[in-house]
Amino acid sequence: MTTETRRPASPAAQQPERAGNNTPAWAIVTLREVMVKARDRSYLISTLVTLLLIVGGVVFNAYMSNRGTDYTVAVTGSQGSSVVELADEAASANDSNTTFEAVDAGSPEAARALVSDSEADAALLAGADGTWTLVGGEEIDNGLRSPLSEALRLHVINTNAEAAGTTGTQLLAGSELQEELIDGNAENALLATVVGFVFSFLFYMSAIIFGMAIANSVLEEKQNRVVEILATAIPIRQLLYGKVAGNTILAMVQLAAYGGAALLALNLTDTADMVGSIIPASGWFLVFFLAGFLILASAWAMIGSMASRSEDLNNSSTPVLTVIIAALFAGMFAKGQLLVIASYVPVISSVAMPIRMLSSEVPLWETFASLAVALAAAYALLRFSEKIYRRAVMQSGGALTLRKAMKLEA
């Protein structure tokens, strides 16, 4: 199949960098990209639905966290009541909304009857040989089993200690195991895991949605020969810059809206205990996302310019998708030295570095060094994509490989 080269009717028209109103040509293209997308009903609906899901998820989590559970336990004596009381005291000490109430049934049979009639959640029965039995209906809730088991252990220790002339506290002295992390702490590690998943997922979705939008937009203009008309009015590279800038702005605004909605919902539901730690990392995530998305946007535009059909995009987008998936997995699973290395790899660092900042103390110079590497890669790939774009977007007759596109004349 022969490759046909289409050139704009007026080469001289490629010279001016600005439109007649002194507005840069790329800025006009950027505004057009933003306005077209802002009027797209599917884009607006999907954004609104996602916002509602985010807020709804935060509200539901707050409801589940604040929802207390009241357990009624049937007992047959003072010992059982003491165990249930210890479980209730432990729940209150842990700021839990769970409560435990003991109901004296008088006999094991009566206690089992209360459970059978659903008047008690479980029955705690003491055997004559010193054994204990927790009786449930169809099943025993783990939220009931674990606290009662721990309370029973403490009750037995106190009882045996009193018989030996000492106290349970003295017997357990020195048995508490504390945790210490050389780099970070346990709370930050858990927070990094949860927030890292969110960062990774948002980056993955934005890179796919807006990246494919760029590639399809370039391909559509190429197929309809609109690019030939545009090329007579503005330099082709300005068209590329505008598309990259417009979709980058849209992705950044959408991410900021998602993050703002989540933080607002956390504050309104009084579940913002860790928001102070999340906000700085979220800010850096937006900064690193900008650098990473510029790289991906340039690559998507280049892929779109080399394609001739929609099917070609699926075949040529594998390398870009691989990088995006690598960033997703790095954000969810990378730990230790692997996370440190990933935080310096462009695109992947968009997720890895903010997660590092959440889980441990990262020197400021490392943050800026990683950002500098990402921005340098973004600039280099944008210039390279510009050369391929100018060569390939005016071609027809079949899909181009990168090697063939590089051999074409600008």
C-alpha positions in Angstrom: 0.0 0.0 0.0 1.4 3.4 -1.0 1.6 6.2 1.4 0.2 9.5 0.2 1.6 12.7 1.6 -0.9 15.5 1.9 0.5 19.0 2.4 -1.4 22.2 3.3 -2.3 24.4 0.3 -0.3 27.4 1.5 3.1 26.6 3.0 3.6 30.3 3.8 0.7 30.0 6.2 2.8 27.8 8.4 5.1 30.7 9.4 2.9 32.8 11.7 2.9 31.7 15.3 0.0 33.9 16.4 -3.5 34.6 15.2 -4.6 38.0 14.1 -5.8 39.0 17.6 -2.3 38.3 19.0 -3.5 35.2 20.9 -1.1 32.3 20.5 -2.4 29.6 18.2 -1.9 26.9 20.7 -4.0 28.8 23.2 -6.9 28.9 20.8 -6.6 25.2 20.2 -6.4 24.6 24.0 -9.6 26.7 24.6 -11.4 24.8 21.9 -10.4 21.4 23.4 -11.6 22.5 26.8 -14.9 24.0 25.5 -15.8 21.0 23.4 -15.2 18.6 26.3 -17.0 20.9 28.7 -20.1 20.7 26.5 -19.9 16.9 26.1 -22.8 15.4 28.0 -21.1 12.0 28.5 -18.1 13.7 30.0 -20.2 15.9 32.3 -22.4 13.0 33.4 -19.5 10.7 34.1 -17.7 13.4 36.1 -20.8 14.1 38.1 -21.5 10.4 38.7 -17.9 9.9 39.9 -18.2 12.8 42.2 -21.4 11.4 43.7 -19.7 8.0 44.1 -16.8 9.6 45.9 -18.9 11.6 48.3 -21.3 8.7 48.8 -18.4 6.4 49.6 -17.0 8.7 52.2 -20.4 9.2 53.8 -21.1 5.5 53.8 -17.7 4.8 55.4 -18.4 7.4 58.1 -21.8 5.9 58.7 -20.4 2.4 59.1 -17.6 3.7 61.3 -20.0 5.6 63.6 -22.7 3.0 63.7 -22.6 1.3 67.1 -23.4 -2.3 67.8 -25.2 -3.2 71.0 -24.6 -6.8 72.1 -26.7 -8.6 74.7 -25.0 -11.5 76.3 -26.9 -14.0 78.5 -24.9 -15.1 81.6 -25.6 -17.4 84.6 -23.7 -15.7 87.4 -21.5 -12.9 88.6 -18.4 -14.3 86.8 -20.1 -14.1 83.4 -21.3 -10.6 84.2 -17.8 -9.6 85.1 -16.4 -10.8 81.8 -19.1 -8.9 79.8 -18.4 -5.8 81.9 -14.7 -6.0 81.1 -15.5 -6.3 77.3 -17.7 -3.2 77.6 -15.0 -1.3 79.4 -12.4 -2.3 76.7 -14.8 -1.1 73.9 -15.3 2.3 75.6 -11.5 2.7 76.1 -11.0 2.1 72.4 -13.5 4.9 71.5 -15.7 2.2 70.0 -19.5 2.7 69.6 -19.9 -1.0 70.5 -21.5 -1.9 73.8 -21.9 -5.1 75.8 -24.7 -5.8 78.2 -25.1 -8.8 80.4 -28.5 -10.4 81.1 -28.6 -12.9 84.0 -30.6 -15.9 82.8 -30.3 -17.9 86.0 -29.5 -21.2 84.3 -27.7 -22.5 81.2 -31.0 -23.7 79.8 -32.6 -20.3 80.2 -29.6 -18.6 78.7 -29.8 -20.9 75.6 -33.5 -20.1 75.4 -32.8 -16.4 75.3 -30.4 -16.9 72.4 -32.9 -19.2 70.6 -35.6 -16.6 70.9 -33.2 -13.9 69.6 -33.5 -12.0 72.9 -29.8 -12.3 73.4 -27.0 -12.3 70.8 -25.0 -15.0 72.6 -24.7 -16.8 75.9 -21.5 -17.0 78.0 -21.7 -20.1 80.2 -19.2 -21.2 82.8 -18.7 -25.0 83.2 -18.2 -26.8 86.5 -14.7 -27.8 85.5 -13.7 -24.2 84.9 -14.3 -24.2 81.1 -16.3 -21.5 79.3 -18.7 -21.9 76.4 -19.9 -19.1 74.1 -23.3 -20.1 72.7 -24.7 -18.5 69.5 -27.6 -19.0 67.2 -26.8 -19.7 63.6 -23.4 -18.0 63.9 -21.4 -15.9 66.4 -20.4 -12.4 65.2 -16.6 -11.9 65.3 -17.3 -8.4 66.8 -18.7 -10.3 69.7 -16.4 -13.3 69.9 -13.1 -11.5 69.9 -13.8 -8.9 72.7 -15.4 -11.5 74.9 -12.5 -13.9 74.4 -10.0 -11.1 75.4 -12.2 -10.1 78.3 -12.4 -13.7 79.5 -8.6 -14.1 79.3 -8.1 -10.9 81.4 -10.8 -12.0 83.9 -9.1 -15.4 84.4 -5.7 -13.8 84.9 -7.1 -11.4 87.5 -8.9 -14.2 89.3 -5.8 -16.5 89.4 -3.6 -13.5 90.3 -5.8 -12.7 93.2 -5.7 -16.3 94.4 -1.9 -16.1 94.3 -1.8 -12.9 96.3 -0.9 -10.5 93.5 -2.7 -8.7 90.7 -3.2 -9.2 87.0 -1.4 -6.0 86.2 1.7 -7.2 88.0 1.6 -10.5 86.3 1.4 -8.9 82.9 4.0 -6.2 83.6 6.5 -6.1 80.8 4.5 -8.2 78.4 3.3 -5.4 76.1 5.0 -5.4 72.7 5.5 -2.0 71.2 6.2 -1.4 67.5 8.8 0.9 66.0 9.6 1.6 62.4 13.0 3.0 61.5 11.5 4.8 58.5 8.0 6.1 59.2 5.4 4.7 61.4 2.6 2.1 61.3 -0.2 4.7 60.9 1.5 6.4 58.0 2.1 3.0 56.4 -1.6 2.1 56.6 -2.5 5.5 55.3 0.0 5.2 52.4 -1.6 1.9 51.4 -5.1 3.3 51.3 -4.3 6.6 49.7 -1.8 5.0 47.4 -4.6 2.8 45.9 -6.7 6.0 45.4 -3.8 7.9 43.7 -3.0 4.9 41.5 -6.6 4.4 40.4 -7.2 8.1 39.7 -4.0 8.3 37.7 -4.8 5.1 35.7 -8.4 6.3 34.9 -7.3 9.8 33.9 -4.4 8.6 31.8 -6.6 6.2 29.9 -9.7 8.4 29.4 -8.0 11.6 28.4 -5.1 9.9 26.7 -7.4 8.0 24.4 -9.4 11.2 23.8 -6.3 12.9 22.5 -5.4 10.0 20.2 -9.0 9.7 18.8 -9.2 13.5 18.3 -6.0 13.5 16.3 -7.1 10.5 14.3 -10.5 11.9 13.6 -9.1 15.2 12.3 -6.6 13.2 10.1 -9.4 11.0 8.7 -11.7 13.9 8.0 -8.8 16.0 6.6 -9.7 18.7 9.0 -6.0 18.9 9.9 -5.2 20.0 6.3 -7.5 23.0 6.8 -6.1 23.8 10.2 -2.6 23.5 8.8 -3.2 26.4 6.5 -4.1 28.7 9.4 -1.8 27.6 12.2 1.5 25.8 12.5 1.0 22.0 13.0 3.1 22.0 16.1 0.8 24.6 17.7 -2.1 22.2 17.1 -0.2 19.5 19.0 0.6 21.8 21.9 -3.0 23.0 22.1 -4.3 19.4 22.2 -1.8 18.4 24.9 -2.4 21.5 27.0 -6.2 21.3 26.7 -6.6 17.7 27.8 -4.0 18.2 30.5 -6.1 21.1 31.9 -9.2 19.0 31.8 -7.5 16.1 33.6 -6.1 18.4 36.3 -9.4 20.1 36.9 -11.2 16.7 37.1 -8.6 15.4 39.6 -8.8 18.5 41.7 -12.6 18.3 41.8 -12.4 14.6 42.9 -9.9 15.4 45.6 -11.8 18.5 46.8 -15.0 16.6 47.0 -13.4 13.8 49.0 -11.7 16.2 51.4 -14.9 18.2 51.9 -16.9 15.1 52.6 -14.3 13.9 55.1 -14.6 17.2 56.9 -18.4 17.3 56.9 -18.6 13.8 58.3 -16.0 14.4 61.0 -13.8 11.6 59.7 -10.9 13.8 58.7 -8.5 12.6 61.4 -5.7 12.1 58.8 -6.6 14.8 56.4 -3.7 16.9 57.6 -1.3 14.2 56.3 -3.2 13.7 53.1 -3.4 17.3 51.9 0.3 17.9 51.3 0.7 14.5 49.5 -2.4 15.3 47.4 -0.9 18.6 46.4 2.3 16.9 45.3 0.3 14.2 43.5 -1.3 16.9 41.4 2.2 18.4 40.6 3.7 15.0 39.7 0.5 14.1 37.8 1.0 17.2 35.6 4.5 16.1 34.6 3.5 12.5 34.1 0.4 13.3 32.1 2.3 15.6 29.8 4.5 12.7 28.9 1.6 10.4 28.2 -0.4 13.1 26.4 2.5 13.7 24.0 2.8 9.9 23.4 -1.0 9.6 22.8 -0.9 12.4 20.2 2.0 10.8 18.5 0.2 7.5 18.3 -2.9 9.1 16.9 -1.0 10.9 14.2 0.6 7.6 13.0 -2.7 5.7 12.9 -5.1 5.6 10.0 -8.0 3.7 11.6 -9.3 3.2 15.1 -8.0 -0.4 15.1 -4.5 1.0 14.7 -4.7 2.7 18.0 -5.3 -0.6 19.8 -2.2 -2.1 18.2 0.1 0.8 18.7 -0.9 1.9 22.2 0.5 -1.2 24.0 3.8 0.5 25.1 1.9 3.5 26.6 -0.7 1.2 28.3 2.2 -0.9 29.8 3.7 2.2 31.4 0.3 3.3 32.8 -0.3 -0.2 34.3 3.3 -0.2 35.7 2.4 3.1 37.5 -0.8 1.5 38.8 1.0 -1.6 40.2 3.9 0.5 41.6 1.4 2.7 43.5 -0.4 -0.4 45.0 2.4 -2.8 45.6 5.8 -1.2 45.5 7.6 -1.1 48.9 11.0 -0.3 50.3 13.8 0.1 47.8 11.6 -0.7 44.8 9.4 2.3 45.7 12.4 4.5 46.0 13.6 3.5 42.5 10.1 3.9 41.1 9.8 7.5 42.5 12.6 8.5 40.1 11.1 6.9 37.0 9.1 9.4 34.9 5.3 8.7 34.8 5.6 6.0 37.5 7.0 8.7 39.8 3.6 10.5 39.5 2.2 7.9 41.9 5.3 6.5 43.6 6.8 9.8 45.0 3.5 11.0 46.7 3.2 7.6 48.3 6.7 7.7 49.5 6.0 11.1 51.1 3.0 9.6 52.9 4.8 6.5 54.2 8.1 8.1 55.3 10.1 11.3 55.5 11.5 12.2 52.1 14.1 15.0 51.9 12.9 18.0 49.9 15.8 17.8 47.5 14.8 14.2 46.5 11.2 15.5 45.7 12.5 18.3 43.5 15.1 16.0 41.9 12.4 13.5 40.9 10.1 16.3 39.7 13.0 17.7 37.6 13.6 14.3 36.0 9.9 14.0 35.1 9.7 17.5 33.7 12.8 17.0 31.6 11.4 13.7 30.2 8.1 15.6 29.5 9.9 18.3 27.5 12.1 15.8 25.6 9.1 13.6 24.7 7.0 16.6 23.7 9.7 17.8 21.3 10.1 14.3 19.9 6.4 13.8 19.5 6.2 17.2 17.7 8.6 15.9 15.1 6.7 12.7 14.6 3.4 14.5 14.6 4.4 17.0 11.9 5.6 14.1 9.7 2.8 11.6 10.2 -0.4 13.6 10.6 -0.4 14.7 7.0 0.1 11.1 5.7 -2.6 8.7 4.5 -2.7 5.3 3.0 -2.1 3.2 6.1 -0.7 3.1 9.6 2.9 4.2 10.1 5.4 2.6 12.4 7.7 4.9 14.4 10.7 4.0 12.2 8.8 4.9 9.0 7.5 8.1 10.5 11.0 9.2 11.5 12.2 8.8 7.9 9.5 11.1 6.5 10.2 14.6 5.6 8.7 17.3 7.9 
